[in-house]
Amino acid sequence: MARILIAGGGIGGLATAVSLVRRGHHAVVLERRSSFAEIGAGIQLGPNAFHALDLLGVGKQVRARAVFIDELRFMDGTTNERIAVMPLTSAYRERFGNPYAVVHRGDVYQPLLAACQAADTLELIGGATVDRYAQDADSITVDTADGRQFTGDVLVGADGIRSAVRRQALADGEPRVSGHTIYRSVIPIEKVPEELRWNAVTLWAGPQWHFVHYIIAGGEYLNLAATRDDGAREAVAGRPVERAHVLDRFPGLCPTARRLLELGESWREWVLCDRDPVDDWVDGRVVLMGDAAHPMLQYAAQGACQALEDAVVLGDLLDGGGGADLVRQLRTFNAERRERAGRTQLLAREMGAQLYHPAGDAAKARNAMLRSLSVKDMYDKVSWLHGARDFTQPGTGNN
């Protein structure tokens, strides 16, 4: 049994802990916040995420709170025209082996946390901000900001896009500021007119902006996320913003979409960041995962999904391993995951630039391209991502 330190107690960190203790290891999760809780709003889970959650033993619990949507809708946000629809019901589920769903982040986090709390060989330590590490041939020691030390055989950096572990391991500077500002709001479903309670993820695309909404938390809330491609250069995370400011940022929004946007309240804003894909996530006994390794924009709806895949693969590789084998398997994990995760990072960028935000003739060409796709064409395009069962293969799925 190896003792594995995990920096970060978010979805990725807890999933990694569950994966490792299921393989016979002792996991110590070091979380900077004093308590273990997930903040944030809605996320989308593809079939690949549900496959990972099943392998982690929490798929049933996540399904119990998920909203299984009927379709992904792509709308022209200025004309109210329905451009393309990808059905997500029987044919989709049969092809990819699992559903597509939307959830509140807490609906994924809480089952993972319960699994951690039930494990005898897993420690959850709050108020422990990882500051630096030191390693030798036999072990690694982590120093926290409050002066504590923890020693183990491996350190997993699951501490997010501004990872302190990555800062020391790779020394590659700050994340890339995308120039996109997103405004988020979650409202009770009873405030939404019944005719607007669609069982779909709906995206309204406009010139240099887009707006997404869907129902979460077992049908209790509507999640709103509106994004401006505004050239923002300063990273912002969760700053409160006035409702009037948000409404002013989306001129030309068609009446139906405008009605939905006007429902939002208690808005907060983020300036989105990511990184270029890199080849190396390993420094000796240290390995990165999730947003610490491959942070991506939200446009492919795969950030949490890829972190869950990481957790499964890392647990599988470290199954029964110890000593020098651990260090070798970290390199194997890096080699097996970097191409798939890197491809997803680049896809997310491409979707934002070429699919969601074009204007004028470019938007017309985009609409024509999307209209030309059959349902099978759409399934083929996402097969490598949604249909994955072997999370080490960048381009395969259930075709």
N, C-alpha and C positions, 0 to 999 in steps of 0.2 A: 504493500500500500504506500503510495506516494502522498506527501502533504503538498497540496497545490494552493497557492495564494491567488486570489482573484481580486483585482482592483476594479471596483465598480459593481453596484448592486442593482442595476437596471435590468431590463428584460434579457439582454445578452449575457450579463454576468450571472444572473440566477439560472438561466438555461444552461450555461456552461457548468455551473456547480451541480445541477441535477444530473447532467450527462456524466460528469466525472464520478460522482458518488455511486451512480448506477454501475460504474465499471470498477468499483472496489477501492476508490481513492478517498482520501480525506480532503475536504475543501474548506477553505477559510475565505469568506467574502468580506472585503473591506469596503464599506460604503461611506462616502463623505457626509451624507446627511445623517442626522441623529436617529432617524427611524427609517424603516424599509417601506416605502410607498411609491407608487408610480403616479407622476403628474402628467398632464398633457390631455389630448383629446382623442379623436378617432384615428384609427389606422386600418388599412386594408390587408387582408390575409389571403394570399393565393393558395392553390392546392399544395404547392411545395412547402408552405409554412405549416399546413395541417399535417402533412406527412411527417415533418420534423417534430411537431408537437405530439403526435401519436408515439413516435419513437422515444420521446422524453417522458411518456406516461401521463400527459396532461391534456391530450386532445379532447377527450370527452368533456372535461370541465370547461374548456374554452368554447366548445360548440354550444354548451348550455346557455351561454350569454351572447353568442354571436347572432348577427342578423344576416341571414343567407339571402343575398340579393338576387334578383331575376336577371339583371343585365347591366352592362356598362354602356352609358349613353354619351355620345359626343355631339354637342349642339353648337351651332353658330350663335355665339352670345350676342351678336348685334342684330340678327334677323329672326331669331327664334326657330331657325330651320334645324330639323333633326338630320344630322349628317350621316351618322353610323351608329349601329347598335350591335354589341356583342352579347348574345344570350349566354346566361350562366347556369341554366337549369340542367335538364336531364342529359342532353348530348354532351355538354361541356363536362359535367361531372363524370360521365361514363368514360370520356376520353382521358381525363386527367386524374381520375381516381379519387378526387376529393372536391369539396365545394370551394367557391369563392365567397368570402364573407367580409363584413365590416364589424369592428368592435371598438369599444373604448380601450385605451391602452391598459387600464386597470383590469380589464377582463382577461387579458393575457398574463399580466403580472401576478395577480392574486393566486391563480392556480400554481404558478411556478414558485411563489413564495411559500404556499402551503406545503408543496413537495419538499422544499428546503427545510422548513421547520419540522417536518416529520422524519428527516434523515438523521440517524445517530452520528454519522461521521461528517457532519457539516456544521460549521460555525458561521453565524451571521453577526458581524461586528459593525455597529453604526458609529458615526462620529469619527471615522478613521479615514482621513484624506491622505491618499498615498502621495508622498512627496518625492522620494528617490529610492533607488535600490542599489545594492552591491552584491556581487556574486563571486564565487570561487569554483573550484573543480567539483565540489560536493553539494553546495547549497546556495540559496539566494536569500538575502535579508532585505526587508522593506522597512523604511522609516516613514512614519506618518507625520503630518504637520504638527500634531500635539506631542511629539516626542516619543511615541511608542515604537517598538520594533517587533516584527513578525518574521519568522524564518520558515522556509519551506524548500521543496525540491524544484518547483517551477513557479513562475509568476505569469499569470494571464492578464494582460491589459485589456479590460473591458470598460474602460473609464471614459468612453465617448469621444466626440470629435475633437475636444481640446485635451486629449489624454496626456497626463503627466508622464505615464509610462512611455508613450510614443516620443515625447519630447526628449527623454534621455536615450531611448533605444535608437531612434532614427535621426534626431536632431535636424529635422527638415522644416522647421519654421511653423508659422501659423497656417490654419486652413485657408483655402481660397474663398474669398467673398464673391458670391455668384452675381451680385447686382440685382437680385430678386427679393422683394419684400412680400411676406405672406402675413395676412391678417386672419386670425382664428377666433371663432366664437362657437359655443355649445349652448343650445337653448332647449328648454323642455318641449316635448313633442306636442303638448296641449296648446302651445302658442302658435303652432303651425296649422294653417287651414287644411282641412282634410283633403282637398283636391291637390295639395302640394306635397302630400306624404307619399312620395314615390318609393317603391322598393327597388331602388336602382342607385348606383353611383353615377351622378350626372355631372358632366363637365361642360361648361359654357366657355368657348374660346373666343377671344377678341384680340384686337391689335395691341400687342405688348401687355396683355393681361389674360387671366383665366379665373374661373370661379367653379369650385367643386362643392357638392353637398351630398350627404347621405345620412340615414338614420343609424344610430348606434345604441349600445347598452340595452339590448333586448327590446328595442323599440321605444325607449324612454326619452331619447334626446335626438335632436338634429344637429349634426356636425357641419359647420360652415368653414370653408377655407378659400380665401380670395387672394390671388397673387398678382403683383405688378412687376413687370420687367422694367425697373426704373433706374437701373445703374447705381443702386445703393452701394457704397464702398465701406461702410462701417458696420461691423457685426453687431446685431441687436438680438436679444433673446427674451421674449416674453414681456415686453414693455407695454403697459396699458396705453390705449389710444382711444380718442373720442370717436363715437359712432359717426358723427358728421364728417370727420376726416376720412373714414373708410368709404363712406358713400360717395364722397367727392373724387375718390381715386379711380372710379370705374365709370367713366363717361361712356355713353353709347350702349350701355347694357340694356337688352331688350326688356319689355315690361314684366314678363314672367320671372325672369332671373332677378330683376330689380326687386320684385315683391319678396323674393326669398332673401336677398341680401339685406333688405330693410328689416327683416326679422331679428337680425343679429344684435347682441348686446354684450356689454363687458368685453369688448374686443381687446385682443393683445396682438402685438406684431413681433415678427422675427425677420431678420435678414438672413437668407439661406446661405449656407456654406457647404463646401465639399472639398475633396482633394483629388489630385490626379492619381490614377492607379500606380502603385509601386510594386516592385518585385519581391521585396524583402520585408517581412513582418517579424523577424526573429533576431534576438541578440542573446546568444548562448542559451540560458535557461529562461529567457523571456520571450513571450509570444503575444502578439496583438490579435484581437478579434472584433467583429462588429464595427461600429463607427470609429473605433480607435484605429482599425486596420484599413477600412475601405468606406469612409463616409460618402454618402451619395445624396443627391437631391431627391425630393419626394416624388418626382414625376413618373417613375416606374412602379411606385408603391411597393418597393422591395427592401427598404432599409431594415425593418424588423425581421422580414422573411430571411434575408441573408445572414443576419446574426443568429437566428435559430438554426440555419444550416451549418454555420460555423460550429455551434455548440455540439451538434450531433457528430460531425466529422472529427472534431478534436477528441470527444469521448471515445469514439470507435478506435482511433489510432492509439490512444493511451490505455486501451483495455489491457490490464494486467502488466503494463510496462513499469519499469523502474530503473534507477541508476542511469547509466549512459544511454540506455534505450530511450529514456524520456527526451533527452536533448535531440537525438536523431529523429524522433517522431515529431517534434516541433517543426523541424525542417521539412519533413514530409507533409505535414499539415499545410504549411506555407505553400509548398509546391503544388499541392492538390487543390487548393482553394483560390489562389490568387487570380487565375485566368477567368474563372467564372464570375467572381466578385468584381474584378476589374471591368469585365464586359458589361456588367450591370450598372456600374458607375457611369460608364460612357453612354449607355443607352438612356439613362435618366437625363443626362445633359442634352442629348440629342432630341429627346421628346420635348423638353422645355423650349429649345430653340426652334425646332422645325415643325413641331406638331401643335403646340399650344398657343404660341405667340405671334405667328405671322400676320401681316397686314396686307391689304390691297390684293394685287395679283397673286402674291405668294399664298395668301389665305384661300383664294379661289382655287388655286392649283392643289392645295392641301385638301380642300373639300372634295374636289373631283377625284383625287386619289383614294380617299377614304370611301367615297360612294362606290368605287369600282370593286371593292373587296367583298367577296362572298364570306359567309360565316366560316366556312372551312378555311379560307385564306387567313382570316383573323386568328383562328385556332392554330394554324400552322406557324404564324409569326410569333406567337407566345409559347409555343410548345417547349422550346429549349428551357424556358424559365419556369412556367407553371407546371409542366409535366415532369420535372426532374424527380427522380428517385435516388439517383447516385449523385450526391451533391459535389462530387469532385470533377464532374464533366461539364465543360463550359457550354457545349453546343448540342447536347442531346436531351431528348425527352421522349414521351410516349407519342410517336408520330402515327 
